Amino acid sequence: MGAIKFFIQGLRRFKEVGTISRSSQFVGKTMAKHIDFSKANCIVELGAGDGSITLQMLKNMKPDAKLLSFEINEKFCQDMKDDLGHDERLQIIQDDALKMGEYIKNAGFEYADYVVSAIPFVIIPEDDIIEESYKHLRNGNNYIQLHYSTVAKKRYERIFGNAKIDFVMLNVPPAFIHICTKNETEEEAKQA
Ligand SMILES: C[S@@+](CC[C@H](N)C(=O)[O-])C[C@H]1O[C@@H](n2cnc3c(N)ncnc32)[C@H](O)[C@@H]1O
């Protein structure tokens, strides 16, 4: 999808899309720095848009790894299928990211090894997708979230107990990548 088509979708559906410009390659590259691709068998992507971050994941993934990319916007899904649908490692899921658990299981995995997200949580007040991500993420691994400010950092700290930020200047607008590690104790895992 070109920048103008993304701009139109962003304007029409701002509450879902949360921006009017797709991420630059530098956003996906910065997210990729926080993933150990040698150990990533299942990566879950939330809010894939037209595939800018998706492409950076696919460039780094092992030949036998899987990428489950959730996107609710039909036009974005179609464009992603046209551009990246030939890659058998990619499953484009036109459904709510909240349902990630059932798709992870259906794909044959117990956990997501990493979750990368661009869902605009600054304009989505509920924490349910973030909590679901925590639940389905492999312990010890990272949840990586795109934002255009640091105002949501406390939400991640509350759910994950930690959040650090990597800044990406080369994006419109400049991006703040939040990286949270799941550090669940045995006791917490038993209660979950
Ligand atoms: C900020 S855009 C990011 C697009 C792309 N990843 C990028 O970085 O260029 C956020 C995307 O999240 C999608 N989205 C919002 N809520 C969602 C949900 N509950 N499930 C799946 N996708 C969702 C929107 O349709 C939009 O395409």
The ligand as a MOL file (V3000), in Angstrom:
LIG
                    3D

  0  0  0     0  0            999 V3000
M  V30 BEGIN CTAB
M  V30 COUNTS 27 29 0 0 0
M  V30 BEGIN ATOM
M  V30 1 C -0.6430 2.5170 14.1560 0
M  V30 2 S -1.3620 1.3970 12.9670 0 CHG=1
M  V30 3 C 0.1020 0.4570 12.6410 0
M  V30 4 C 0.1630 -0.1680 11.2800 0
M  V30 5 C 1.4920 -0.8320 10.9360 0
M  V30 6 N 1.8630 -1.8620 11.8810 0
M  V30 7 C 2.5950 0.1960 10.8770 0
M  V30 8 O 3.3460 0.2680 11.8710 0
M  V30 9 O 2.7020 0.8960 9.8670 0 CHG=-1
M  V30 10 C -2.3420 0.3410 14.0490 0
M  V30 11 C -3.1040 -0.7850 13.3710 0
M  V30 12 O -3.7840 -1.5480 14.3810 0
M  V30 13 C -5.0070 -2.0380 13.8280 0
M  V30 14 N -5.8770 -2.4350 14.9440 0
M  V30 15 C -6.4940 -1.6220 15.8430 0
M  V30 16 N -7.1880 -2.3580 16.7500 0
M  V30 17 C -6.9800 -3.6620 16.4360 0
M  V30 18 C -7.4320 -4.9060 17.0130 0
M  V30 19 N -8.2140 -4.9410 18.0960 0
M  V30 20 N -7.0310 -6.0710 16.4390 0
M  V30 21 C -6.2160 -6.0670 15.3330 0
M  V30 22 N -5.7820 -4.9120 14.7340 0
M  V30 23 C -6.1500 -3.7290 15.2710 0
M  V30 24 C -5.5040 -0.8390 12.9970 0
M  V30 25 O -6.4540 -1.1960 12.0290 0
M  V30 26 C -4.1810 -0.3100 12.3950 0
M  V30 27 O -3.9380 -0.8380 11.1300 0
M  V30 END ATOM
M  V30 BEGIN BOND
M  V30 1 1 1 2
M  V30 2 1 2 3
M  V30 3 1 2 10
M  V30 4 1 3 4
M  V30 5 1 4 5
M  V30 6 1 5 6
M  V30 7 1 5 7
M  V30 8 2 7 8
M  V30 9 1 7 9
M  V30 10 1 10 11
M  V30 11 1 11 12
M  V30 12 1 11 26
M  V30 13 1 12 13
M  V30 14 1 13 14
M  V30 15 1 13 24
M  V30 16 1 14 15
M  V30 17 1 14 23
M  V30 18 2 15 16
M  V30 19 1 16 17
M  V30 20 1 17 18
M  V30 21 2 17 23
M  V30 22 1 18 19
M  V30 23 2 18 20
M  V30 24 1 20 21
M  V30 25 2 21 22
M  V30 26 1 22 23
M  V30 27 1 24 25
M  V30 28 1 24 26
M  V30 29 1 26 27
M  V30 END BOND
M  V30 END CTAB
M  END
